[in-house]
Amino acid sequence: MLECARTKGPCSVRPVPDPPPCPPPPPPPFPWIYVWIVGSFLSIMGILYKIYLWRLEKEKLGESVPIWRPRRKIKRPFHCKDLPACVQYLIIGTGAAGWAASKSIIEHDENAKVFMISKEDCVPYDRPPMSKHMWWNAEPPDILTLNYVELGKRHTMYLAQCLDFLDPIKFYRKKKGPAVSIASGWCVLRVDADDHVAYVKTLCGEQPIYYERCLIAPGSKPRNLSIFKNAPKSIRDRVCTLRTIRDLEIAYRKVKKSKHVTIIGAGPLGCELAWHLGRMNKVVERPEHEDPIQFVHIYKDRGILGGIIPEYLGEWAAEKIRAEGVTCMRQTQVYDAFETPDGRLELTLSNGTSIITDYVFVAIGADPRTEIAKHSYLETDSVNGGFLVNTELEARTHLYVAGDAASIYSQWKDTRIRMEHYGPAAEQGYIAGSNMTGYWTPCNMEPYFKLSLEGALVMEIDPIHKKQIPHYTTVNRFKEQLLLSQVVGEVGACMPTVGVFKPCSDEAKPQVEAVADSSGGGDRPCYKKSDQYQNRYKRGLLYYLRDEYIVGIVFWNMPPLEERKDVATEILRARPTYKEINKISELLGFPETECDYKPEEQLRVSAPCIKKLVSF
């Protein structure tokens, strides 16, 4: 092809035609995404509306009550590797004895490093309020505070706070005390007294902790009836022995939902539970549409405290519990338990009848925890139970035992005794703590405890802190109590007793509300409801004898006196006979005791009125 520019002539090549026009663009697609979004939105809103209608219908039927479940047990520290490898003072158990021992060690050794191991997942707390004023709270117990109201003041069950304890890692790295740390939620399997090693249970086996001094204070475990132990889980869930905070958390909510509650056992714990639960209907406000809870107290003797006080006094004291609306079934035992078709509990009784209840408290005593004795090769007492220790609470070299699980050799009595109550356990812990620091204090003490059914106004020496409790100290401020007894020494219902009571109502006569007709109908006079019977054993002293010697004293509803326990202990140490009862009663202030004490407002004497003088 020739180029037109070179030939300088017309181009013989045809021109290139124009390109064809572009085709029209396709129409835009239908916006299905918006349809999908709108449809999804409407579907979700429909589902939410259906859920709203379902919940609204559930609220109308009353089925929307949230289900409470017990909290999970949390270990602190979480990992076993955070436990210290060796400690100076090791305390196994954080009850009354363990906590008192830690305070005693810090008091006697300023540079002490104390490490405590607790099976419960909380810091040390005070157990006696669990059966008393904790039931009068309007709300369930808060595990963070555990508050309760007593005598118009707010108290807490906790003896310490989490901030009072060092972290175990910081505790191990700290070279000099004072320092206190705690491992909660961990269990000690055995103790090697020869090598001074305690083995802690872990997921992988055992974790050793070496110690210089060790105290075993495991406490005691509550007894339970065999019919409840071998029962199905549905029945066991409705039975409580009330020993730990977890038991209190569960039992409080169960009792609030129940219509009928049964208490089995008439010991100190059973009596306190029966009285405070019965009074709960009057103290705690309930909705108007709810009926008050019915409480039944079952015990095998004619009166309460059958193993401690005589029968006539136990019957008199049972009337105080019955006055709070509690149905007392004496000389009755529980033979079997069944689950009813409506989910309740049916108890078969020894008198041939049966009762249907919702919840059951079992308070029939406790046994010492001696599980680690077999694997630790420690001696136990086959008669009294517990670990065999000497007067200084020492089981082996640098290994001590205190509290409910200690069978102590008493030099005063030349025998072994074991004490199961809060006060003796705290005092033993204090003595064991001082002996762990190098002292040599003998534990020559008398068993003692107190039972109060209306506030604790007794002046005592606090065995944990060794200081006076700031309660009421004068007789004029003594508040009338329904039942208050303080026991010092050896007591037992099978022992001979001599009772000295105030004649508070010599001229009182039985009150007759209505005269019974000849046909046998109408209300008959009841002697136990009369003023004469109610005041017959109002205040007094009860002496327990053994071979004509006084070995125990019960202060029955006596006004509070300072250091009463120490005075009674010194009297029992002198081994008085029954011939000296009148003299001992004078020393204990029995003649000055009044039957009725006026309130403090009535004892105040108004000052003379001074008129304003006008001078001229």
C-alpha positions as CSV (number, residue, x, y, z in Angstrom):
1,M,0.0,0.0,0.0
2,L,1.4,3.4,-1.1
3,E,1.5,6.3,1.1
4,C,-0.5,9.3,-0.1
5,A,2.1,11.8,1.1
6,R,4.8,10.3,-1.2
7,T,2.8,10.0,-4.3
8,K,1.2,13.4,-4.0
9,G,-2.0,12.1,-5.4
10,P,-5.4,10.8,-4.3
11,C,-5.2,7.9,-2.0
12,S,-6.6,4.7,-3.4
13,V,-7.3,3.2,0.0
14,R,-10.8,3.4,1.2
15,P,-11.3,5.3,4.5
16,V,-11.9,3.3,7.7
17,P,-15.6,3.2,8.6
18,D,-16.8,4.6,11.9
19,P,-17.2,2.1,14.7
20,P,-20.7,0.9,15.4
21,P,-22.6,2.5,18.3
22,C,-22.3,1.0,21.8
23,P,-25.2,-1.3,22.8
24,P,-27.6,0.1,25.4
25,P,-26.6,-0.6,29.1
26,P,-28.5,-3.5,30.8
27,P,-31.2,-2.5,33.3
28,P,-30.2,-2.3,37.0
29,P,-30.8,-5.5,39.1
30,F,-33.6,-5.7,41.6
31,P,-32.4,-4.6,45.2
32,W,-33.0,-7.9,46.9
33,I,-30.6,-7.0,49.7
34,Y,-33.0,-4.4,51.0
35,V,-35.8,-7.0,51.0
36,W,-33.6,-9.4,53.0
37,I,-32.7,-6.7,55.5
38,V,-36.4,-5.7,56.0
39,G,-37.4,-9.3,56.3
40,S,-34.7,-10.1,58.8
41,F,-35.6,-7.1,60.9
42,L,-39.3,-8.0,60.9
43,S,-38.5,-11.7,61.8
44,I,-36.3,-10.6,64.7
45,M,-38.9,-8.2,65.9
46,G,-41.5,-10.9,65.7
47,I,-39.3,-13.3,67.7
48,L,-38.7,-10.6,70.4
49,Y,-42.4,-9.9,70.5
50,K,-43.1,-13.6,71.0
51,I,-40.5,-13.7,73.8
52,Y,-42.1,-10.7,75.4
53,L,-45.5,-12.3,75.3
54,W,-44.1,-15.5,76.7
55,R,-42.4,-13.8,79.6
56,L,-45.5,-11.7,80.2
57,E,-47.6,-14.9,80.4
58,K,-45.0,-16.4,82.7
59,E,-45.1,-13.5,85.1
60,K,-48.9,-13.8,85.3
61,L,-48.5,-17.5,86.2
62,G,-45.8,-16.7,88.7
63,E,-43.2,-18.9,87.1
64,S,-40.6,-16.2,86.5
65,V,-38.9,-16.5,89.9
66,P,-35.2,-16.7,89.4
67,I,-33.6,-19.9,90.6
68,W,-30.8,-19.3,93.2
69,R,-27.9,-21.7,93.2
70,P,-25.1,-22.0,95.7
71,R,-22.0,-20.2,94.8
72,R,-19.0,-22.2,93.5
73,K,-16.2,-23.0,95.8
74,I,-13.2,-20.9,94.9
75,K,-9.7,-21.7,96.1
76,R,-7.3,-18.9,97.2
77,P,-4.6,-19.1,95.9
78,F,-5.9,-20.7,92.8
79,H,-2.8,-22.8,92.0
80,C,-1.0,-25.2,94.3
81,K,2.4,-23.8,93.2
82,D,1.5,-20.5,94.9
83,L,1.5,-22.2,98.3
84,P,4.6,-21.5,100.3
85,A,7.2,-24.2,100.5
86,C,8.0,-23.7,104.2
87,V,6.5,-21.6,107.0
88,Q,7.3,-20.7,110.5
89,Y,3.9,-21.3,112.2
90,L,1.4,-23.4,110.4
91,I,-2.3,-23.5,111.6
92,I,-4.6,-26.1,110.1
93,G,-8.2,-24.9,110.6
94,T,-9.5,-21.4,111.0
95,G,-12.2,-21.9,113.6
96,A,-12.3,-20.5,117.1
97,A,-9.1,-22.3,118.2
98,G,-7.2,-21.5,115.0
99,W,-8.0,-17.8,115.0
100,A,-7.3,-17.4,118.7
101,A,-3.9,-19.2,118.2
102,S,-2.9,-16.8,115.4
103,K,-3.7,-13.8,117.6
104,S,-1.7,-15.4,120.5
105,I,1.3,-16.1,118.3
106,I,1.4,-12.5,117.0
107,E,1.0,-11.2,120.5
108,H,3.9,-13.3,122.0
109,D,6.2,-13.1,118.9
110,E,6.4,-9.8,117.2
111,N,8.4,-11.3,114.2
112,A,6.2,-14.3,113.7
113,K,5.0,-15.5,110.3
114,V,1.8,-17.4,110.5
115,F,0.2,-19.3,107.7
116,M,-3.3,-20.7,108.0
117,I,-5.0,-23.4,105.9
118,S,-8.8,-23.5,105.8
119,K,-11.1,-26.0,104.1
120,E,-13.8,-23.4,103.7
121,D,-13.5,-20.7,101.0
122,C,-13.8,-17.7,103.3
123,V,-11.8,-15.8,106.0
124,P,-12.3,-16.7,109.7
125,Y,-15.8,-15.9,111.1
126,D,-17.7,-16.2,114.3
127,R,-20.0,-19.2,114.3
128,P,-22.5,-18.6,117.2
129,P,-24.6,-16.0,115.4
130,M,-25.5,-18.6,112.7
131,S,-28.1,-20.0,115.1
132,K,-29.2,-16.7,116.5
133,H,-29.8,-13.2,115.0
134,M,-28.8,-14.1,111.4
135,W,-32.3,-15.5,111.0
136,W,-33.9,-12.1,111.9
137,N,-32.4,-10.4,108.8
138,A,-35.0,-9.3,106.2
139,E,-32.6,-10.3,103.4
140,P,-30.6,-13.5,102.9
141,P,-27.0,-13.4,104.3
142,D,-24.5,-11.5,102.1
143,I,-21.3,-13.4,101.8
144,L,-19.3,-10.2,101.5
145,T,-20.5,-8.7,104.9
146,L,-22.4,-11.3,106.9
147,N,-24.1,-8.6,108.9
148,Y,-26.7,-9.0,111.6
149,V,-28.4,-6.7,114.1
150,E,-28.1,-7.4,117.9
151,L,-29.2,-5.0,120.6
152,G,-29.9,-2.3,118.0
153,K,-26.3,-2.4,116.6
154,R,-25.0,-3.8,113.4
155,H,-22.4,-6.5,113.7
156,T,-20.5,-8.8,111.3
157,M,-19.7,-12.5,111.7
158,Y,-16.3,-12.0,110.1
159,L,-13.3,-11.9,112.5
160,A,-11.1,-10.4,109.9
161,Q,-11.1,-9.0,106.3
162,C,-9.3,-10.1,103.2
163,L,-6.9,-7.1,103.4
164,D,-5.7,-8.4,106.8
165,F,-3.9,-11.3,105.1
166,L,-0.9,-11.2,102.8
167,D,-0.9,-12.9,99.5
168,P,0.8,-16.3,99.9
169,I,3.6,-15.4,97.4
170,K,4.3,-12.1,99.1
171,F,4.1,-13.9,102.5
172,Y,6.8,-16.4,101.3
173,R,9.1,-13.7,100.0
174,K,8.8,-11.6,103.1
175,K,11.8,-12.4,105.3
176,K,10.6,-10.9,108.6
177,G,7.3,-10.7,110.3
178,P,4.8,-10.0,111.6
179,A,2.9,-11.5,108.7
180,V,-0.3,-13.5,108.4
181,S,-1.5,-15.3,105.3
182,I,-4.3,-17.8,104.6
183,A,-5.0,-20.4,102.0
184,S,-8.8,-20.9,101.9
185,G,-10.5,-23.8,100.1
186,W,-7.5,-26.2,100.6
187,C,-7.5,-29.5,102.6
188,V,-4.6,-31.1,104.6
189,L,-4.5,-34.8,104.1
190,R,-1.8,-35.8,106.6
191,V,1.0,-34.5,108.8
192,D,4.5,-36.0,109.1
193,A,5.5,-35.1,112.7
194,D,9.0,-36.6,112.3
195,D,10.0,-34.5,109.3
196,H,7.7,-31.5,110.1
197,V,5.9,-31.7,106.9
198,A,2.2,-31.1,106.1
199,Y,0.8,-32.5,102.9
200,V,-2.0,-30.5,101.1
201,K,-4.4,-32.1,98.8
202,T,-4.1,-31.0,95.1
203,L,-5.4,-32.1,91.7
204,C,-2.0,-33.8,91.1
205,G,-1.7,-35.5,94.5
206,E,0.0,-33.9,97.5
207,Q,1.9,-30.6,98.0
208,P,4.3,-30.6,100.9
209,I,4.7,-27.6,103.3
210,Y,7.5,-27.6,105.8
211,Y,6.9,-26.0,109.2
212,E,8.7,-25.2,112.4
213,R,5.6,-25.3,114.6
214,C,2.2,-26.6,113.7
215,L,-1.3,-26.5,115.2
216,I,-4.1,-28.9,114.2
217,A,-7.5,-27.3,114.9
218,P,-10.0,-29.2,112.6
219,G,-13.0,-28.7,114.9
220,S,-15.9,-31.1,114.8
221,K,-18.4,-32.4,112.2
222,P,-22.2,-32.5,112.9
223,R,-24.0,-35.7,113.4
224,N,-26.8,-36.8,111.2
225,L,-29.5,-39.5,111.4
226,S,-28.9,-42.6,109.4
227,I,-32.3,-42.3,107.7
228,F,-31.1,-39.0,106.1
229,K,-27.6,-40.2,105.3
230,N,-28.9,-43.2,103.2
231,A,-31.8,-41.3,101.7
232,P,-32.1,-40.2,98.1
233,K,-30.8,-36.8,97.1
234,S,-34.2,-35.3,96.9
235,I,-34.6,-35.9,100.7
236,R,-31.0,-35.0,101.6
237,D,-31.5,-31.6,99.9
238,R,-34.3,-30.8,102.5
239,V,-32.1,-31.6,105.5
240,C,-29.5,-29.3,107.1
241,T,-27.0,-29.7,109.9
242,L,-26.0,-26.0,109.9
243,R,-22.3,-26.0,110.4
244,T,-20.8,-23.7,107.7
245,I,-21.7,-20.4,106.0
246,R,-22.7,-22.4,102.9
247,D,-25.3,-24.3,105.0
248,L,-26.6,-20.9,106.3
249,E,-26.9,-19.5,102.8
250,I,-28.9,-22.5,101.6
251,A,-31.0,-23.0,104.7
252,Y,-32.1,-19.3,105.0
253,R,-33.6,-19.4,101.5
254,K,-35.2,-22.8,102.1
255,V,-36.8,-21.7,105.3
256,K,-38.2,-18.5,103.8
257,K,-39.9,-20.5,101.1
258,S,-41.2,-23.2,103.4
259,K,-44.6,-23.4,105.2
260,H,-43.5,-26.0,107.8
261,V,-40.0,-26.4,109.3
262,T,-38.9,-29.2,111.8
263,I,-36.0,-29.0,114.3
264,I,-34.7,-32.3,115.6
265,G,-32.7,-32.2,118.8
266,A,-32.9,-30.3,122.0
267,G,-29.3,-29.5,122.7
268,P,-27.9,-26.0,122.9
269,L,-27.9,-25.6,119.1
270,G,-31.4,-27.1,118.7
271,C,-32.9,-24.9,121.4
272,E,-31.3,-21.7,120.0
273,L,-32.6,-22.6,116.5
274,A,-36.1,-23.4,117.7
275,W,-36.4,-20.2,119.8
276,H,-35.0,-17.8,117.2
277,L,-36.8,-19.4,114.3
278,G,-40.1,-19.2,116.2
279,R,-39.5,-15.6,117.0
280,M,-38.7,-14.9,113.4
281,N,-42.4,-14.8,112.6
282,K,-42.8,-11.8,115.0
283,V,-39.5,-10.0,114.2
284,V,-39.3,-10.3,110.4
285,E,-42.1,-8.6,108.4
286,R,-43.9,-10.9,106.0
287,P,-46.3,-10.1,103.2
288,E,-49.9,-10.0,104.3
289,H,-51.0,-12.8,102.0
290,E,-48.4,-15.2,103.4
291,D,-49.2,-17.3,106.5
292,P,-46.6,-17.5,109.2
293,I,-44.2,-20.5,109.1
294,Q,-45.1,-23.4,111.4
295,F,-42.2,-24.7,113.4
296,V,-42.0,-28.1,115.2
297,H,-39.4,-29.0,117.7
298,I,-38.9,-32.8,118.2
299,Y,-36.7,-34.2,121.0
300,K,-36.6,-37.6,122.8
301,D,-36.7,-36.4,126.4
302,R,-39.4,-34.8,128.4
303,G,-37.7,-31.4,128.3
304,I,-35.0,-29.6,126.5
305,L,-31.3,-29.9,127.3
306,G,-32.0,-33.5,128.5
307,G,-28.3,-34.4,128.7
308,I,-27.4,-31.3,130.8
309,I,-30.1,-30.2,133.2
310,P,-32.6,-32.2,135.3
311,E,-35.9,-33.2,133.8
312,Y,-38.1,-30.8,135.8
313,L,-36.0,-27.8,134.7
314,G,-36.0,-29.0,131.1
315,E,-39.8,-29.1,131.1
316,W,-39.9,-25.6,132.5
317,A,-37.5,-24.3,129.9
318,A,-39.4,-25.9,127.1
319,E,-42.4,-23.7,127.9
320,K,-40.3,-20.7,126.9
321,I,-39.8,-22.1,123.4
322,R,-43.4,-23.1,123.2
323,A,-44.4,-19.5,124.0
324,E,-42.9,-18.3,120.8
325,G,-45.4,-20.4,118.7
326,V,-43.2,-23.5,118.3
327,T,-44.9,-26.9,118.6
328,C,-42.8,-29.0,121.0
329,M,-43.1,-32.8,120.5
330,R,-41.4,-34.4,123.5
331,Q,-40.4,-38.0,123.9
332,T,-40.5,-38.4,120.2
333,Q,-38.0,-39.7,117.6
334,V,-37.9,-39.8,113.8
335,Y,-37.9,-43.3,112.4
336,D,-38.1,-42.8,108.7
337,A,-38.5,-40.2,106.0
338,F,-40.3,-40.3,102.6
339,E,-40.9,-37.8,99.8
340,T,-44.6,-37.0,99.2
341,P,-46.1,-36.7,95.7
342,D,-46.2,-32.9,95.9
343,G,-42.4,-32.7,96.7
344,R,-42.6,-32.3,100.5
345,L,-41.1,-34.5,103.2
346,E,-43.0,-36.9,105.4
347,L,-41.5,-38.0,108.7
348,T,-42.6,-41.1,110.5
349,L,-42.5,-40.6,114.3
350,S,-42.1,-43.0,117.1
351,N,-45.5,-42.2,118.6
352,G,-47.2,-43.8,115.6
353,T,-48.0,-40.6,113.7
354,S,-46.3,-38.7,110.9
355,I,-45.9,-35.1,109.9
356,I,-45.4,-33.5,106.5
357,T,-42.8,-30.7,106.5
358,D,-40.8,-28.7,104.0
359,Y,-37.4,-28.5,105.7
360,V,-35.6,-30.2,108.5
361,F,-32.8,-29.1,110.9
362,V,-30.8,-31.9,112.6
363,A,-29.0,-30.7,115.8
364,I,-28.1,-33.9,117.6
365,G,-24.5,-33.1,118.5
366,A,-21.1,-33.3,116.8
367,D,-18.1,-35.6,116.5
368,P,-14.4,-34.5,116.4
369,R,-12.7,-34.5,113.1
370,T,-9.8,-37.1,113.4
371,E,-9.5,-38.2,109.7
372,I,-5.9,-37.2,109.5
373,A,-4.9,-39.1,112.6
374,K,-4.6,-42.5,110.9
375,H,-2.4,-41.4,108.1
376,S,-0.4,-39.1,110.4
377,Y,0.2,-41.8,113.0
378,L,-1.3,-39.7,115.8
379,E,-3.0,-41.3,118.8
380,T,-6.7,-40.8,119.4
381,D,-8.9,-41.2,122.5
382,S,-11.2,-44.2,122.2
383,V,-13.4,-43.0,125.1
384,N,-13.8,-39.2,124.7
385,G,-12.8,-39.0,121.0
386,G,-10.2,-36.6,119.6
387,F,-6.4,-36.4,119.5
388,L,-4.5,-37.4,122.6
389,V,-2.5,-34.4,123.9
390,N,-0.8,-33.5,127.1
391,T,-1.6,-30.6,129.4
392,E,0.3,-28.2,127.2
393,L,-1.8,-29.3,124.2
394,E,1.2,-31.0,122.5
395,A,0.6,-34.3,120.6
396,R,4.1,-34.7,119.3
397,T,7.2,-32.5,119.3
398,H,6.3,-29.1,118.0
399,L,2.9,-30.4,116.9
400,Y,-0.1,-29.1,118.9
401,V,-3.9,-29.8,118.8
402,A,-6.6,-27.5,120.2
403,G,-10.3,-27.1,120.0
404,D,-13.1,-29.6,119.7
405,A,-10.7,-32.3,118.5
406,A,-8.3,-32.2,121.5
407,S,-8.6,-34.8,124.3
408,I,-6.6,-32.9,127.1
409,Y,-5.1,-34.4,130.2
410,S,-6.3,-32.3,133.1
411,Q,-3.9,-32.2,136.1
412,W,-6.6,-31.0,138.4
413,K,-8.9,-33.9,137.7
414,D,-6.2,-36.5,136.8
415,T,-8.3,-37.6,133.8
416,R,-8.9,-36.7,130.2
417,I,-11.6,-34.2,129.1
418,R,-12.7,-32.9,125.8
419,M,-14.7,-29.7,125.4
420,E,-16.9,-29.0,122.4
421,H,-18.0,-25.4,122.7
422,Y,-16.9,-22.1,121.3
423,G,-15.5,-20.5,124.4
424,P,-13.2,-23.4,125.5
425,A,-12.0,-23.8,121.9
426,A,-10.9,-20.2,121.8
427,E,-9.2,-20.4,125.1
428,Q,-7.4,-23.6,124.1
429,G,-6.2,-21.9,120.9
430,Y,-4.8,-19.0,122.8
431,I,-2.9,-21.3,125.1
432,A,-1.6,-23.4,122.2
433,G,-0.5,-20.3,120.4
434,S,1.5,-19.1,123.4
435,N,3.1,-22.5,123.8
436,M,4.1,-22.6,120.2
437,T,6.1,-19.4,120.7
438,G,8.1,-20.9,123.6
439,Y,5.9,-20.6,126.6
440,W,4.9,-23.6,128.8
441,T,1.4,-22.8,129.9
442,P,-0.7,-25.7,131.1
443,C,-4.3,-26.0,129.9
444,N,-6.0,-26.6,133.3
445,M,-9.4,-25.2,132.6
446,E,-13.0,-26.2,133.4
447,P,-15.5,-26.9,130.6
448,Y,-18.0,-24.0,130.2
449,F,-20.6,-22.7,127.8
450,K,-23.6,-20.5,127.9
451,L,-27.1,-20.6,126.4
452,S,-29.0,-17.4,125.8
453,L,-32.4,-17.0,124.2
454,E,-32.7,-13.2,124.1
455,G,-29.5,-11.3,123.5
456,A,-26.1,-12.0,125.1
457,L,-25.8,-9.6,128.0
458,V,-23.3,-11.6,130.1
459,M,-20.1,-10.0,131.1
460,E,-17.2,-12.4,130.2
461,I,-13.6,-12.3,129.4
462,D,-13.2,-12.7,125.6
463,P,-10.8,-15.6,125.2
464,I,-9.8,-14.6,121.7
465,H,-8.6,-11.1,122.5
466,K,-8.1,-11.3,126.2
467,K,-10.1,-8.2,126.9
468,Q,-13.5,-7.5,128.4
469,I,-16.4,-7.4,126.1
470,P,-18.1,-4.0,126.3
471,H,-21.6,-5.4,127.2
472,Y,-23.7,-4.3,130.1
473,T,-21.8,-4.4,133.4
474,T,-24.3,-3.3,136.0
475,V,-27.2,-5.1,137.4
476,N,-29.4,-2.1,136.9
477,R,-29.0,-2.4,133.1
478,F,-29.8,-6.1,133.2
479,K,-32.4,-6.8,130.5
480,E,-35.0,-9.4,131.4
481,Q,-34.3,-12.5,129.4
482,L,-36.4,-15.5,128.5
483,L,-33.8,-18.1,129.3
484,L,-30.1,-17.6,130.1
485,S,-27.9,-20.3,131.5
486,Q,-24.2,-20.4,132.0
487,V,-22.5,-23.8,132.7
488,V,-19.1,-24.1,134.3
489,G,-17.5,-27.5,135.2
490,E,-18.8,-31.0,134.6
491,V,-22.5,-31.4,134.2
492,G,-24.8,-34.2,133.2
493,A,-28.5,-35.1,133.7
494,C,-27.5,-38.4,135.3
495,M,-25.5,-36.7,138.1
496,P,-27.0,-35.8,141.5
497,T,-28.0,-32.1,141.6
498,V,-29.0,-29.6,144.2
499,G,-31.0,-26.6,143.0
500,V,-31.3,-23.3,144.7
501,F,-34.0,-21.1,143.2
502,K,-35.5,-17.7,144.1
503,P,-39.0,-17.9,145.5
504,C,-40.4,-15.3,143.0
505,S,-44.1,-16.1,143.3
506,D,-45.1,-17.7,146.6
507,E,-48.6,-16.1,146.5
508,A,-49.3,-16.6,142.9
509,K,-52.2,-18.9,142.0
510,P,-53.0,-20.6,138.7
511,Q,-55.0,-18.3,136.4
512,V,-58.3,-19.8,135.1
513,E,-59.5,-18.2,131.9
514,A,-62.7,-20.1,131.6
515,V,-64.5,-22.6,133.9
516,A,-64.9,-26.0,132.5
517,D,-68.5,-27.3,132.4
518,S,-69.6,-30.7,133.7
519,S,-69.8,-32.2,130.3
520,G,-66.0,-32.0,129.9
521,G,-66.0,-29.2,127.3
522,G,-64.5,-25.7,127.5
523,D,-61.1,-24.5,128.6
524,R,-59.5,-26.2,131.6
525,P,-57.0,-24.5,133.8
526,C,-53.4,-25.3,132.9
527,Y,-50.9,-25.1,135.6
528,K,-47.9,-24.7,133.2
529,K,-49.5,-21.4,131.9
530,S,-49.9,-20.0,135.4
531,D,-47.7,-17.3,136.9
532,Q,-46.7,-19.6,139.7
533,Y,-45.2,-22.1,137.4
534,Q,-43.5,-19.5,135.1
535,N,-41.8,-17.9,138.1
536,R,-41.0,-21.1,140.0
537,Y,-37.6,-21.6,138.4
538,K,-37.0,-18.1,137.2
539,R,-33.6,-17.5,138.8
540,G,-31.3,-19.9,140.6
541,L,-28.1,-21.9,140.9
542,L,-27.8,-25.6,140.1
543,Y,-24.9,-27.6,141.7
544,Y,-23.7,-31.0,140.2
545,L,-22.2,-33.5,142.7
546,R,-19.8,-36.4,142.4
547,D,-18.9,-38.3,145.6
548,E,-20.3,-35.4,147.6
549,Y,-18.1,-32.9,145.9
550,I,-19.3,-30.1,143.7
551,V,-17.9,-30.5,140.2
552,G,-20.2,-28.3,138.2
553,I,-22.4,-25.1,138.5
554,V,-25.2,-23.8,136.3
555,F,-26.1,-20.1,136.6
556,W,-29.8,-20.2,135.6
557,N,-31.1,-16.9,134.3
558,M,-28.8,-15.0,136.7
559,P,-27.9,-11.3,136.2
560,P,-24.5,-10.7,134.5
561,L,-21.5,-10.4,136.7
562,E,-17.9,-9.7,135.8
563,E,-15.5,-12.7,135.6
564,R,-18.2,-15.1,136.8
565,K,-16.5,-18.0,135.0
566,D,-13.2,-17.4,136.6
567,V,-14.7,-17.1,140.1
568,A,-16.6,-20.4,139.6
569,T,-13.5,-22.1,138.3
570,E,-11.6,-21.1,141.5
571,I,-14.4,-22.4,143.6
572,L,-14.5,-25.7,141.8
573,R,-10.7,-26.0,142.1
574,A,-11.1,-25.9,145.9
575,R,-13.2,-29.1,145.7
576,P,-16.1,-27.9,147.9
577,T,-18.7,-30.4,149.3
578,Y,-22.5,-30.2,149.2
579,K,-22.4,-28.9,152.8
580,E,-20.9,-25.6,151.6
581,I,-23.7,-24.9,149.1
582,N,-25.1,-22.0,151.1
583,K,-21.7,-20.4,151.5
584,I,-20.9,-20.7,147.8
585,S,-24.3,-19.2,146.9
586,E,-23.5,-16.2,149.0
587,L,-20.1,-15.8,147.3
588,L,-21.8,-16.0,143.9
589,G,-24.2,-13.2,144.9
590,F,-27.4,-15.3,145.0
591,P,-29.0,-13.6,148.0
592,E,-28.8,-10.2,146.3
593,T,-30.4,-11.5,143.2
594,E,-33.8,-10.0,142.5
595,C,-36.7,-11.7,140.7
596,D,-37.6,-8.6,138.6
597,Y,-35.3,-5.8,137.6
598,K,-36.7,-2.4,136.7
599,P,-35.6,-0.8,133.4
600,E,-33.0,1.9,133.6
601,E,-35.5,4.6,132.8
602,Q,-37.5,3.9,135.9
603,L,-34.4,3.9,138.1
604,R,-33.4,7.4,137.2
605,V,-34.0,10.0,139.9
606,S,-35.2,13.3,138.6
607,A,-33.2,16.2,139.7
608,P,-34.8,18.9,141.9
609,C,-36.4,21.8,140.0
610,I,-34.6,25.1,140.8
611,K,-36.9,28.0,140.3
612,K,-35.6,31.1,138.7
613,L,-34.9,33.7,141.3
614,V,-35.9,37.2,140.5
615,S,-33.7,39.9,142.2
616,F,-35.1,43.3,142.9
